[in-house]
Amino acid sequence: MGRLFWKIFLGFWLALVVAAVGAGTAVWVQRLERAREAPPPDLAVGPPHRIAIDMAAATLRYGGVDALRQWMNDWQGRRPVPVFAVDGDGRDLLAREVPAGALTQAREVVARGSAGQGVRLVAAPGGESFLLFVAFSALLAWYLARPIRNLRWAFDAAAAGRLETRVSPLMGRRRDEIADLGRDFDRMAQQLQNLVSAQRRLLHDVSHELRSPLARLQAAIGLARQQPAKLDTSLERIEREAMRLDSMVGEVLALARLESGTASRMKERVDLAYIAASIAEDARFEAEALARAVRFNASGDAPVIGNADLLHRAVENIVRNAVKFTREGTTVDVRVHTTRTSAILTVTDHGPGIAAGELQKVFDPFYRGEAGSGTAGFGLGLAIAQRAVDAHGGAIRASNVPGGGLEVEVDLPLAHG
């Protein structure tokens, strides 16, 4: 293994290096040639564009300049592909502004003899020649500008108060970031429309509900002036109505904060079963004074992530509502159990229930139904409970119980880990 070995070894590696350099050079040259023959970036030369150019060329060759002009007007109205027909002086047949870069590159393509690449130089029957091509830049500008104009119109409409405006139908079948932005706008407009409608409805309901206690206040004040001897009775009535107004305003503010999303949303691990047990224990004393009972049952812990105060208020409103409407001598059942993904609270009373067609209305502010007329309260308890449950990503449902009564079920995401 002397000098001969090293000669063979070095010769072998030198041959490999030469072969690699040669192969790389050949590939580089081929790519350079392809780059020289490739269509310039300002021209649209895909199959649809080539078909358009071929149709324009045939129309010009056999129908003349007037036929081509008519065809281009029809094509421009029905297709997003702008076909240009430029004479020797650089003027477009439809008197449109011609993209300078695209025109220069189209002429270069024809000069290289690559007219099959979506660029054609065609002579009309009268002898005048036209350069036919599709400018990619113009197509892209049209493709981008149209949806942006639609978005601008939608934002202007929303700013003017027309929150029912939607932009997705104007996007057609687009599947890009601009279309995603349009769908985001529609979700925003829908949310704003819901919030504004809810605030208007709440304002209307509040103004209606305030009339009765204010009227009683005015009557009590008038009675105190007319009959000074009954001043103490009138003052008691005024104090009672003032407390009622204060309570109503507090609940309305709580509901408004929940609907607007400004209520505190401190995230912590909360045991729904513990909250329900403590509320059921407190409600049991009140129920016994009304000849009713409250029974609680839970199958272990039911951990959820959320705001303990909001959840406590929601569960308390549901349980107190059930105690209020259940018949004397009956029991309100409060149950908590878990599934693989949910913590579920169920509160069942044995009262008159709700008409089937009005079950969804039970969560509307100030709704009391026929059974609730003449009872204490403002019809805001279940409305607040629904908004609190929604704020925690849960769901709340109401259904009638066979034999009489209402069952309210709360489904909240179960905390894992």
C-alpha positions, 0 to 999 in steps of 0.5 A: 500500500504505497504510492499506487494506493494514494494515486488510485485513492486521489484519482477516485475522489477527484473524479467524484468532485469533477462529476459533482461540479459538472452535474451542478453546473448543468443543473444551474445552466438548465435553470438559467435557460428556463428562467430566461424562457419563463414568463415574466411575473407581471403577466398572467399565463396560466391555462385560463389566461391562455384560453382567454388570449386564444379566444381574443386572437380568434375573434380579432383574426376572423371578426376584426377590431370591432368584434374584438372590442365587443368581445372584450366589453362582454368578457370584462363584464363577466370575467375577472380576467382583464384581457388587454389588446394594445396597438403599435403605439401602446394604446389599449383597444378599450382605452384603459391604462396599460400596466407599463411593466406588463406591456414591456414584458409582453413585447419581450416574450413576443420578441423571443418567439415565446408567443405561446406563453399567454402572449399573442401578436395578432394581425386584424383583417385590416392589417393592423396588429394588436398585442394580446396579453393578460396583466397579472398586476391588474388582476391581483389589484382587482382581486384584492381591491373589491373585497376591501371595498366591501369591508370598507362599506360594511364598516361605514354602515356599522359606524352609521348604526346599521348593525344588521350589515353583513359582509360575508355574502359579498365575499362569494367563495373566497377562502383567504385571510380577507374572507376570514376578516369578513367573517370576523366582522360579521361576528363582531356586528352580530355581537354588537347588535345583540348587545344593543338590542339587549340594552334597549330591551332592558331599558324598556323593561326597567322603565316599565317596572319602575312605574309601579313603585314610583306611583306607590311612592307618590301615593304614599307622599300624597297620603302623608300630606292629606292625613298627617295623623297617618304619617307613620304608616305612610313613612313605612310604605315609603321606606318599603318602596324605596328598599324595593327600588334599591333592590331592583336597581341593584339587580338591574346593574348586575344583569347589565354588567353580565350582559356587557361582559364587564362583570368580574371574571376572576378564574379560580377552582370552585366546587359547585357541589359545595356552593350548592350545599351551602345555598341549600342549607340556607334555603332550608330555613326559609322553606320551613317557614313556608311549610316547604322543604329543601333536599340536597344530594351530591355524588362527590365533588364537582370542580369548575373554573370560574368566579365563585361569587357569580356562581353562588349568585346564579345557584342561589337565584335558581334555588330561591326561585324554586322555593318560592314557587313549589307548593306547600308540603312539597320538597325542592330537590337540589342535586349535583353530579358529574360526567366525564366533561361536565359538572351538572346542577339540577333544581326541581320544584313542584309548583305550577310549572311554565307553559310549554311555549314560554319555557325559553322566556323564563330566562328573559328579564322581568318575565314572571308568567301567570304563576308569578303574578302577585309574587315578590320579586322582579323576574330577574333571578333566572335572567341573572343566572343565565348570564352568569352561566353563559359567562362560564361557558356553560348552558342552562335549561328549563323543562316542566316536570311530569305531574307539575313543577319546573326543573332547571339544569345547569351544565358547566365545564368540569375542571380537570387536573 
